[in-house]
Amino acid sequence: MSKLVWYDDTGVMCLPERVTIETLPELLKPKELLSLKVKTIDFSQVQQADSAVLALLLMWSKNSPPPMTLLNPPTELQGLITLYDLESVVNVVS
């Protein structure tokens, strides 16, 4: 999977294998993706992610009541969530 997959009926966003500063511009070409009311973000396909994914989380968190649920986030992302004190914004489910 090389694009974001949105399930409107459940508010779930499935992320692709790579979510990095290099892939973000292509992933966000459909600008309406930034205004979605994302309730859950599924990281099950993600093999590579960097801090760019935090920008997505924060953007989507502005559109939805906290906390958003993160399914299977990479370990390094969990460290960034703690580092930037985002535990009130997201609920991590491994």
Jmol script that loads the backbone (N, CA, C; Angstrom):
load data "model"
ATOM      1  N   MET A   1       0.846  -1.177   0.000  1.00  0.00           N
ATOM      2  CA  MET A   1       0.000   0.000   0.000  1.00  0.00           C
ATOM      3  C   MET A   1       0.890   1.238   0.000  1.00  0.00           C
ATOM      4  N   SER A   2       0.646   2.151  -0.909  1.00  0.00           N
ATOM      5  CA  SER A   2       1.475   3.345  -0.998  1.00  0.00           C
ATOM      6  C   SER A   2       0.653   4.628  -0.903  1.00  0.00           C
ATOM      7  N   LYS A   3      -0.545   4.515  -0.351  1.00  0.00           N
ATOM      8  CA  LYS A   3      -1.369   5.705  -0.169  1.00  0.00           C
ATOM      9  C   LYS A   3      -2.168   5.565   1.120  1.00  0.00           C
ATOM     10  N   LEU A   4      -2.725   6.667   1.550  1.00  0.00           N
ATOM     11  CA  LEU A   4      -3.598   6.664   2.717  1.00  0.00           C
ATOM     12  C   LEU A   4      -4.940   6.057   2.308  1.00  0.00           C
ATOM     13  N   VAL A   5      -5.496   5.230   3.172  1.00  0.00           N
ATOM     14  CA  VAL A   5      -6.796   4.615   2.896  1.00  0.00           C
ATOM     15  C   VAL A   5      -7.756   5.047   3.999  1.00  0.00           C
ATOM     16  N   TRP A   6      -8.841   5.704   3.607  1.00  0.00           N
ATOM     17  CA  TRP A   6      -9.806   6.284   4.533  1.00  0.00           C
ATOM     18  C   TRP A   6     -11.103   5.490   4.524  1.00  0.00           C
ATOM     19  N   TYR A   7     -11.599   5.173   5.721  1.00  0.00           N
ATOM     20  CA  TYR A   7     -12.886   4.500   5.879  1.00  0.00           C
ATOM     21  C   TYR A   7     -13.822   5.470   6.584  1.00  0.00           C
ATOM     22  N   ASP A   8     -14.626   6.161   5.810  1.00  0.00           N
ATOM     23  CA  ASP A   8     -15.495   7.215   6.319  1.00  0.00           C
ATOM     24  C   ASP A   8     -16.498   6.709   7.349  1.00  0.00           C
ATOM     25  N   ASP A   9     -17.024   5.505   7.141  1.00  0.00           N
ATOM     26  CA  ASP A   9     -18.059   4.983   8.033  1.00  0.00           C
ATOM     27  C   ASP A   9     -17.542   4.706   9.442  1.00  0.00           C
ATOM     28  N   THR A  10     -16.247   4.455   9.606  1.00  0.00           N
ATOM     29  CA  THR A  10     -15.690   4.149  10.926  1.00  0.00           C
ATOM     30  C   THR A  10     -14.704   5.210  11.420  1.00  0.00           C
ATOM     31  N   GLY A  11     -14.301   6.123  10.554  1.00  0.00           N
ATOM     32  CA  GLY A  11     -13.328   7.142  10.942  1.00  0.00           C
ATOM     33  C   GLY A  11     -11.917   6.598  11.080  1.00  0.00           C
ATOM     34  N   VAL A  12     -11.621   5.517  10.334  1.00  0.00           N
ATOM     35  CA  VAL A  12     -10.296   4.888  10.404  1.00  0.00           C
ATOM     36  C   VAL A  12      -9.466   5.303   9.192  1.00  0.00           C
ATOM     37  N   MET A  13      -8.219   5.699   9.479  1.00  0.00           N
ATOM     38  CA  MET A  13      -7.250   6.004   8.441  1.00  0.00           C
ATOM     39  C   MET A  13      -6.148   4.953   8.509  1.00  0.00           C
ATOM     40  N   CYS A  14      -5.926   4.261   7.405  1.00  0.00           N
ATOM     41  CA  CYS A  14      -4.856   3.264   7.315  1.00  0.00           C
ATOM     42  C   CYS A  14      -3.671   3.911   6.612  1.00  0.00           C
ATOM     43  N   LEU A  15      -2.533   3.850   7.259  1.00  0.00           N
ATOM     44  CA  LEU A  15      -1.330   4.451   6.703  1.00  0.00           C
ATOM     45  C   LEU A  15      -0.572   3.443   5.849  1.00  0.00           C
ATOM     46  N   PRO A  16       0.180   3.942   4.863  1.00  0.00           N
ATOM     47  CA  PRO A  16       0.953   3.058   3.991  1.00  0.00           C
ATOM     48  C   PRO A  16       2.258   2.606   4.647  1.00  0.00           C
ATOM     49  N   GLU A  17       3.059   1.866   3.898  1.00  0.00           N
ATOM     50  CA  GLU A  17       4.317   1.320   4.414  1.00  0.00           C
ATOM     51  C   GLU A  17       5.303   2.397   4.847  1.00  0.00           C
ATOM     52  N   ARG A  18       5.342   3.504   4.126  1.00  0.00           N
ATOM     53  CA  ARG A  18       6.285   4.584   4.447  1.00  0.00           C
ATOM     54  C   ARG A  18       5.539   5.889   4.663  1.00  0.00           C
ATOM     55  N   VAL A  19       5.772   6.495   5.837  1.00  0.00           N
ATOM     56  CA  VAL A  19       5.237   7.819   6.134  1.00  0.00           C
ATOM     57  C   VAL A  19       6.418   8.640   6.642  1.00  0.00           C
ATOM     58  N   THR A  20       7.046   9.358   5.714  1.00  0.00           N
ATOM     59  CA  THR A  20       8.237  10.137   6.043  1.00  0.00           C
ATOM     60  C   THR A  20       8.121  11.522   5.433  1.00  0.00           C
ATOM     61  N   ILE A  21       9.065  12.361   5.768  1.00  0.00           N
ATOM     62  CA  ILE A  21       9.067  13.704   5.201  1.00  0.00           C
ATOM     63  C   ILE A  21       9.147  13.659   3.674  1.00  0.00           C
ATOM     64  N   GLU A  22       9.768  12.612   3.143  1.00  0.00           N
ATOM     65  CA  GLU A  22       9.865  12.472   1.689  1.00  0.00           C
ATOM     66  C   GLU A  22       8.545  12.015   1.059  1.00  0.00           C
ATOM     67  N   THR A  23       7.792  11.169   1.734  1.00  0.00           N
ATOM     68  CA  THR A  23       6.559  10.627   1.152  1.00  0.00           C
ATOM     69  C   THR A  23       5.327  11.483   1.445  1.00  0.00           C
ATOM     70  N   LEU A  24       5.408  12.327   2.453  1.00  0.00           N
ATOM     71  CA  LEU A  24       4.240  13.102   2.877  1.00  0.00           C
ATOM     72  C   LEU A  24       3.624  13.967   1.780  1.00  0.00           C
ATOM     73  N   PRO A  25       4.397  14.707   0.995  1.00  0.00           N
ATOM     74  CA  PRO A  25       3.765  15.526  -0.051  1.00  0.00           C
ATOM     75  C   PRO A  25       2.910  14.709  -1.024  1.00  0.00           C
ATOM     76  N   GLU A  26       3.384  13.554  -1.415  1.00  0.00           N
ATOM     77  CA  GLU A  26       2.611  12.710  -2.340  1.00  0.00           C
ATOM     78  C   GLU A  26       1.372  12.138  -1.653  1.00  0.00           C
ATOM     79  N   LEU A  27       1.518  11.733  -0.402  1.00  0.00           N
ATOM     80  CA  LEU A  27       0.384  11.171   0.338  1.00  0.00           C
ATOM     81  C   LEU A  27      -0.734  12.187   0.512  1.00  0.00           C
ATOM     82  N   LEU A  28      -0.360  13.450   0.641  1.00  0.00           N
ATOM     83  CA  LEU A  28      -1.347  14.489   0.939  1.00  0.00           C
ATOM     84  C   LEU A  28      -1.786  15.288  -0.289  1.00  0.00           C
ATOM     85  N   LYS A  29      -1.552  14.753  -1.463  1.00  0.00           N
ATOM     86  CA  LYS A  29      -2.006  15.457  -2.673  1.00  0.00           C
ATOM     87  C   LYS A  29      -3.504  15.717  -2.642  1.00  0.00           C
ATOM     88  N   PRO A  30      -4.317  14.742  -2.234  1.00  0.00           N
ATOM     89  CA  PRO A  30      -5.739  15.091  -2.051  1.00  0.00           C
ATOM     90  C   PRO A  30      -5.869  15.929  -0.769  1.00  0.00           C
ATOM     91  N   LYS A  31      -5.920  17.243  -0.918  1.00  0.00           N
ATOM     92  CA  LYS A  31      -5.885  18.165   0.229  1.00  0.00           C
ATOM     93  C   LYS A  31      -7.006  17.927   1.236  1.00  0.00           C
ATOM     94  N   GLU A  32      -8.109  17.361   0.774  1.00  0.00           N
ATOM     95  CA  GLU A  32      -9.225  17.126   1.699  1.00  0.00           C
ATOM     96  C   GLU A  32      -8.868  16.120   2.798  1.00  0.00           C
ATOM     97  N   LEU A  33      -7.809  15.350   2.601  1.00  0.00           N
ATOM     98  CA  LEU A  33      -7.381  14.385   3.622  1.00  0.00           C
ATOM     99  C   LEU A  33      -7.033  15.069   4.935  1.00  0.00           C
ATOM    100  N   LEU A  34      -6.572  16.312   4.879  1.00  0.00           N
ATOM    101  CA  LEU A  34      -6.180  17.027   6.090  1.00  0.00           C
ATOM    102  C   LEU A  34      -7.369  17.456   6.937  1.00  0.00           C
ATOM    103  N   SER A  35      -8.546  17.525   6.348  1.00  0.00           N
ATOM    104  CA  SER A  35      -9.713  18.005   7.093  1.00  0.00           C
ATOM    105  C   SER A  35     -10.633  16.878   7.571  1.00  0.00           C
ATOM    106  N   LEU A  36     -10.210  15.641   7.407  1.00  0.00           N
ATOM    107  CA  LEU A  36     -11.039  14.507   7.828  1.00  0.00           C
ATOM    108  C   LEU A  36     -11.122  14.406   9.347  1.00  0.00           C
ATOM    109  N   LYS A  37     -12.204  13.840   9.820  1.00  0.00           N
ATOM    110  CA  LYS A  37     -12.388  13.605  11.257  1.00  0.00           C
ATOM    111  C   LYS A  37     -11.922  12.185  11.572  1.00  0.00           C
ATOM    112  N   VAL A  38     -10.627  12.061  11.737  1.00  0.00           N
ATOM    113  CA  VAL A  38     -10.000  10.762  11.961  1.00  0.00           C
ATOM    114  C   VAL A  38     -10.118  10.393  13.437  1.00  0.00           C
ATOM    115  N   LYS A  39     -10.692   9.221  13.700  1.00  0.00           N
ATOM    116  CA  LYS A  39     -10.828   8.723  15.068  1.00  0.00           C
ATOM    117  C   LYS A  39      -9.750   7.702  15.405  1.00  0.00           C
ATOM    118  N   THR A  40      -9.375   6.911  14.396  1.00  0.00           N
ATOM    119  CA  THR A  40      -8.405   5.835  14.592  1.00  0.00           C
ATOM    120  C   THR A  40      -7.420   5.835  13.440  1.00  0.00           C
ATOM    121  N   ILE A  41      -6.143   5.658  13.774  1.00  0.00           N
ATOM    122  CA  ILE A  41      -5.106   5.559  12.754  1.00  0.00           C
ATOM    123  C   ILE A  41      -4.469   4.186  12.871  1.00  0.00           C
ATOM    124  N   ASP A  42      -4.532   3.445  11.778  1.00  0.00           N
ATOM    125  CA  ASP A  42      -4.010   2.080  11.734  1.00  0.00           C
ATOM    126  C   ASP A  42      -2.601   2.092  11.139  1.00  0.00           C
ATOM    127  N   PHE A  43      -1.631   1.703  11.961  1.00  0.00           N
ATOM    128  CA  PHE A  43      -0.231   1.662  11.555  1.00  0.00           C
ATOM    129  C   PHE A  43       0.220   0.260  11.158  1.00  0.00           C
ATOM    130  N   SER A  44      -0.687  -0.680  11.000  1.00  0.00           N
ATOM    131  CA  SER A  44      -0.302  -2.075  10.800  1.00  0.00           C
ATOM    132  C   SER A  44       0.541  -2.310   9.552  1.00  0.00           C
ATOM    133  N   GLN A  45       0.433  -1.455   8.530  1.00  0.00           N
ATOM    134  CA  GLN A  45       1.228  -1.610   7.309  1.00  0.00           C
ATOM    135  C   GLN A  45       2.541  -0.820   7.346  1.00  0.00           C
ATOM    136  N   VAL A  46       2.680   0.079   8.320  1.00  0.00           N
ATOM    137  CA  VAL A  46       3.830   0.984   8.362  1.00  0.00           C
ATOM    138  C   VAL A  46       5.108   0.223   8.702  1.00  0.00           C
ATOM    139  N   GLN A  47       6.093   0.391   7.827  1.00  0.00           N
ATOM    140  CA  GLN A  47       7.411  -0.195   8.057  1.00  0.00           C
ATOM    141  C   GLN A  47       8.454   0.886   8.326  1.00  0.00           C
ATOM    142  N   GLN A  48       8.171   2.107   7.868  1.00  0.00           N
ATOM    143  CA  GLN A  48       9.101   3.205   8.079  1.00  0.00           C
ATOM    144  C   GLN A  48       8.302   4.475   8.327  1.00  0.00           C
ATOM    145  N   ALA A  49       8.633   5.155   9.421  1.00  0.00           N
ATOM    146  CA  ALA A  49       7.972   6.417   9.740  1.00  0.00           C
ATOM    147  C   ALA A  49       8.984   7.317  10.444  1.00  0.00           C
ATOM    148  N   ASP A  50       8.787   8.622  10.276  1.00  0.00           N
ATOM    149  CA  ASP A  50       9.619   9.567  11.007  1.00  0.00           C
ATOM    150  C   ASP A  50       8.697  10.605  11.641  1.00  0.00           C
ATOM    151  N   SER A  51       9.270  11.680  12.125  1.00  0.00           N
ATOM    152  CA  SER A  51       8.470  12.668  12.849  1.00  0.00           C
ATOM    153  C   SER A  51       7.412  13.343  11.981  1.00  0.00           C
ATOM    154  N   ALA A  52       7.469  13.174  10.669  1.00  0.00           N
ATOM    155  CA  ALA A  52       6.436  13.739   9.795  1.00  0.00           C
ATOM    156  C   ALA A  52       5.056  13.193  10.149  1.00  0.00           C
ATOM    157  N   VAL A  53       5.008  11.974  10.650  1.00  0.00           N
ATOM    158  CA  VAL A  53       3.723  11.391  11.017  1.00  0.00           C
ATOM    159  C   VAL A  53       3.095  12.160  12.188  1.00  0.00           C
ATOM    160  N   LEU A  54       3.922  12.786  13.022  1.00  0.00           N
ATOM    161  CA  LEU A  54       3.382  13.599  14.109  1.00  0.00           C
ATOM    162  C   LEU A  54       2.600  14.792  13.569  1.00  0.00           C
ATOM    163  N   ALA A  55       3.064  15.359  12.466  1.00  0.00           N
ATOM    164  CA  ALA A  55       2.333  16.467  11.841  1.00  0.00           C
ATOM    165  C   ALA A  55       0.938  16.019  11.422  1.00  0.00           C
ATOM    166  N   LEU A  56       0.849  14.821  10.868  1.00  0.00           N
ATOM    167  CA  LEU A  56      -0.468  14.274  10.500  1.00  0.00           C
ATOM    168  C   LEU A  56      -1.343  14.088  11.732  1.00  0.00           C
ATOM    169  N   LEU A  57      -0.776  13.516  12.769  1.00  0.00           N
ATOM    170  CA  LEU A  57      -1.549  13.280  13.994  1.00  0.00           C
ATOM    171  C   LEU A  57      -2.099  14.590  14.549  1.00  0.00           C
ATOM    172  N   LEU A  58      -1.258  15.598  14.602  1.00  0.00           N
ATOM    173  CA  LEU A  58      -1.685  16.879  15.155  1.00  0.00           C
ATOM    174  C   LEU A  58      -2.723  17.556  14.268  1.00  0.00           C
ATOM    175  N   MET A  59      -2.571  17.442  12.966  1.00  0.00           N
ATOM    176  CA  MET A  59      -3.547  18.032  12.047  1.00  0.00           C
ATOM    177  C   MET A  59      -4.908  17.366  12.224  1.00  0.00           C
ATOM    178  N   TRP A  60      -4.901  16.044  12.224  1.00  0.00           N
ATOM    179  CA  TRP A  60      -6.164  15.328  12.380  1.00  0.00           C
ATOM    180  C   TRP A  60      -6.756  15.523  13.770  1.00  0.00           C
ATOM    181  N   SER A  61      -5.919  15.690  14.775  1.00  0.00           N
ATOM    182  CA  SER A  61      -6.444  15.870  16.136  1.00  0.00           C
ATOM    183  C   SER A  61      -7.218  17.174  16.266  1.00  0.00           C
ATOM    184  N   LYS A  62      -6.919  18.158  15.421  1.00  0.00           N
ATOM    185  CA  LYS A  62      -7.661  19.418  15.450  1.00  0.00           C
ATOM    186  C   LYS A  62      -9.099  19.232  14.968  1.00  0.00           C
ATOM    187  N   ASN A  63      -9.345  18.183  14.187  1.00  0.00           N
ATOM    188  CA  ASN A  63     -10.659  17.954  13.590  1.00  0.00           C
ATOM    189  C   ASN A  63     -11.524  16.978  14.372  1.00  0.00           C
ATOM    190  N   SER A  64     -10.947  16.321  15.361  1.00  0.00           N
ATOM    191  CA  SER A  64     -11.664  15.272  16.085  1.00  0.00           C
ATOM    192  C   SER A  64     -11.460  15.444  17.578  1.00  0.00           C
ATOM    193  N   PRO A  65     -12.448  15.063  18.371  1.00  0.00           N
ATOM    194  CA  PRO A  65     -12.251  15.144  19.816  1.00  0.00           C
ATOM    195  C   PRO A  65     -11.201  14.131  20.264  1.00  0.00           C
ATOM    196  N   PRO A  66     -10.301  14.555  21.161  1.00  0.00           N
ATOM    197  CA  PRO A  66      -9.260  13.626  21.612  1.00  0.00           C
ATOM    198  C   PRO A  66      -9.835  12.589  22.555  1.00  0.00           C
ATOM    199  N   PRO A  67      -9.174  11.511  22.765  1.00  0.00           N
ATOM    200  CA  PRO A  67      -7.941  11.139  22.069  1.00  0.00           C
ATOM    201  C   PRO A  67      -8.244  10.309  20.829  1.00  0.00           C
ATOM    202  N   MET A  68      -7.367  10.406  19.838  1.00  0.00           N
ATOM    203  CA  MET A  68      -7.419   9.518  18.685  1.00  0.00           C
ATOM    204  C   MET A  68      -6.773   8.205  19.109  1.00  0.00           C
ATOM    205  N   THR A  69      -7.209   7.137  18.496  1.00  0.00           N
ATOM    206  CA  THR A  69      -6.625   5.833  18.789  1.00  0.00           C
ATOM    207  C   THR A  69      -5.598   5.494  17.729  1.00  0.00           C
ATOM    208  N   LEU A  70      -4.416   5.079  18.169  1.00  0.00           N
ATOM    209  CA  LEU A  70      -3.365   4.620  17.263  1.00  0.00           C
ATOM    210  C   LEU A  70      -3.240   3.118  17.410  1.00  0.00           C
ATOM    211  N   LEU A  71      -3.462   2.394  16.319  1.00  0.00           N
ATOM    212  CA  LEU A  71      -3.349   0.938  16.332  1.00  0.00           C
ATOM    213  C   LEU A  71      -1.974   0.524  15.831  1.00  0.00           C
ATOM    214  N   ASN A  72      -1.267  -0.241  16.626  1.00  0.00           N
ATOM    215  CA  ASN A  72       0.042  -0.809  16.263  1.00  0.00           C
ATOM    216  C   ASN A  72       1.065   0.212  15.787  1.00  0.00           C
ATOM    217  N   PRO A  73       1.246   1.335  16.509  1.00  0.00           N
ATOM    218  CA  PRO A  73       2.254   2.288  16.059  1.00  0.00           C
ATOM    219  C   PRO A  73       3.660   1.730  16.255  1.00  0.00           C
ATOM    220  N   PRO A  74       4.612   2.133  15.408  1.00  0.00           N
ATOM    221  CA  PRO A  74       5.994   1.687  15.582  1.00  0.00           C
ATOM    222  C   PRO A  74       6.543   2.146  16.935  1.00  0.00           C
ATOM    223  N   THR A  75       7.458   1.393  17.471  1.00  0.00           N
ATOM    224  CA  THR A  75       8.052   1.700  18.779  1.00  0.00           C
ATOM    225  C   THR A  75       8.646   3.098  18.802  1.00  0.00           C
ATOM    226  N   GLU A  76       9.349   3.484  17.736  1.00  0.00           N
ATOM    227  CA  GLU A  76       9.968   4.810  17.723  1.00  0.00           C
ATOM    228  C   GLU A  76       8.925   5.922  17.782  1.00  0.00           C
ATOM    229  N   LEU A  77       7.746   5.699  17.231  1.00  0.00           N
ATOM    230  CA  LEU A  77       6.685   6.694  17.299  1.00  0.00           C
ATOM    231  C   LEU A  77       6.167   6.818  18.726  1.00  0.00           C
ATOM    232  N   GLN A  78       6.067   5.720  19.419  1.00  0.00           N
ATOM    233  CA  GLN A  78       5.630   5.772  20.810  1.00  0.00           C
ATOM    234  C   GLN A  78       6.598   6.614  21.639  1.00  0.00           C
ATOM    235  N   GLY A  79       7.901   6.508  21.339  1.00  0.00           N
ATOM    236  CA  GLY A  79       8.895   7.328  22.020  1.00  0.00           C
ATOM    237  C   GLY A  79       8.707   8.806  21.724  1.00  0.00           C
ATOM    238  N   LEU A  80       8.393   9.149  20.467  1.00  0.00           N
ATOM    239  CA  LEU A  80       8.152  10.541  20.095  1.00  0.00           C
ATOM    240  C   LEU A  80       6.896  11.089  20.766  1.00  0.00           C
ATOM    241  N   ILE A  81       5.884  10.267  20.885  1.00  0.00           N
ATOM    242  CA  ILE A  81       4.642  10.689  21.548  1.00  0.00           C
ATOM    243  C   ILE A  81       4.929  11.064  22.995  1.00  0.00           C
ATOM    244  N   THR A  82       5.740  10.266  23.653  1.00  0.00           N
ATOM    245  CA  THR A  82       6.122  10.554  25.042  1.00  0.00           C
ATOM    246  C   THR A  82       7.008  11.802  25.097  1.00  0.00           C
ATOM    247  N   LEU A  83       7.992  11.876  24.219  1.00  0.00           N
ATOM    248  CA  LEU A  83       8.924  13.005  24.196  1.00  0.00           C
ATOM    249  C   LEU A  83       8.194  14.328  24.029  1.00  0.00           C
ATOM    250  N   TYR A  84       7.200  14.368  23.138  1.00  0.00           N
ATOM    251  CA  TYR A  84       6.472  15.605  22.859  1.00  0.00           C
ATOM    252  C   TYR A  84       5.194  15.748  23.687  1.00  0.00           C
ATOM    253  N   ASP A  85       5.022  14.877  24.684  1.00  0.00           N
ATOM    254  CA  ASP A  85       3.899  14.959  25.623  1.00  0.00           C
ATOM    255  C   ASP A  85       2.540  14.970  24.904  1.00  0.00           C
ATOM    256  N   LEU A  86       2.349  13.990  24.017  1.00  0.00           N
ATOM    257  CA  LEU A  86       1.109  13.904  23.241  1.00  0.00           C
ATOM    258  C   LEU A  86       0.161  12.814  23.741  1.00  0.00           C
ATOM    259  N   GLU A  87       0.404  12.316  24.939  1.00  0.00           N
ATOM    260  CA  GLU A  87      -0.439  11.239  25.463  1.00  0.00           C
ATOM    261  C   GLU A  87      -1.896  11.656  25.615  1.00  0.00           C
ATOM    262  N   SER A  88      -2.163  12.961  25.806  1.00  0.00           N
ATOM    263  CA  SER A  88      -3.551  13.414  25.926  1.00  0.00           C
ATOM    264  C   SER A  88      -4.238  13.508  24.557  1.00  0.00           C
ATOM    265  N   VAL A  89      -3.450  13.493  23.484  1.00  0.00           N
ATOM    266  CA  VAL A  89      -3.986  13.612  22.126  1.00  0.00           C
ATOM    267  C   VAL A  89      -4.270  12.239  21.530  1.00  0.00           C
ATOM    268  N   VAL A  90      -3.463  11.238  21.903  1.00  0.00           N
ATOM    269  CA  VAL A  90      -3.592   9.912  21.309  1.00  0.00           C
ATOM    270  C   VAL A  90      -3.652   8.823  22.382  1.00  0.00           C
ATOM    271  N   ASN A  91      -4.336   7.763  22.039  1.00  0.00           N
ATOM    272  CA  ASN A  91      -4.411   6.557  22.860  1.00  0.00           C
ATOM    273  C   ASN A  91      -3.756   5.450  22.049  1.00  0.00           C
ATOM    274  N   VAL A  92      -2.656   4.907  22.553  1.00  0.00           N
ATOM    275  CA  VAL A  92      -1.896   3.897  21.822  1.00  0.00           C
ATOM    276  C   VAL A  92      -2.409   2.510  22.167  1.00  0.00           C
ATOM    277  N   VAL A  93      -2.758   1.728  21.118  1.00  0.00           N
ATOM    278  CA  VAL A  93      -3.183   0.341  21.271  1.00  0.00           C
ATOM    279  C   VAL A  93      -2.241  -0.514  20.440  1.00  0.00           C
ATOM    280  N   SER A  94      -1.471  -1.352  21.133  1.00  0.00           N
ATOM    281  CA  SER A  94      -0.495  -2.196  20.416  1.00  0.00           C
ATOM    282  C   SER A  94      -1.091  -3.534  20.066  1.00  0.00           C
TER     283      SER A  94
END
end "model"
wireframe off; spacefill off
backbone 0.3
color backbone group
